[in-house]
Amino acid sequence: MSEQRGVPLDVEAKLHELERLVAEAKAVPLSASIMLNRAEVDGLMHDLREALPDELTQARWVIRERDEILERAQADADRLISDGKAERDRLVSREEVVQTAAGEAERIVEDAREHARRIRLEAEDYVDAKLANFEVVLNKTLGAVERGRAKLRGASEADDLAEDSDLDIDSFDEDRQPRS
């Protein structure tokens, strides 16, 4: 499933683990917040960061591959144009076929341009699809990270409130005198 969407299995597994941690986290009483183990969340975030550079490398590879395809297409087009011009020059040298040669040379040049254009468009479509897929993966990962951070902020704020209320209660002794 995850390989079809272009997400490596380890990134997908870590995201599921993060979602599981959040789903199974203990609720803070009288609050919509939850408590998470900081070490577990930090470990998962570290693992996700380690997995993401592979995705970035794949994106760079796709772009490099696109550039190579475009260069090959341009080289093919240049060669075809050169071949067409050479053929045209050869045919022009014969007086009886001058008209035919000019038409044939133009057709070859146009075929070469059309061929190069098709290859370029196919390469651009391929790269665009790969980049779009990568963008979806990154957006999902970013969303998961933002949700995790937001939940962590919510848990942190709840912990701060709990500490403040403990401090208020514990700061007085039985005679309602502040402790020193």
Secondary structure as GFF3:
##gff-version 3
##sequence-region A 1 180
A	DSSP	alpha_helix	9	24	.	.	.	ID=ss1
A	DSSP	beta_strand	26	27	.	.	.	ID=ss2
A	DSSP	beta_strand	34	35	.	.	.	ID=ss3
A	DSSP	alpha_helix	38	92	.	.	.	ID=ss4
A	DSSP	three_ten_helix	95	97	.	.	.	ID=ss5
A	DSSP	alpha_helix	98	170	.	.	.	ID=ss6
###
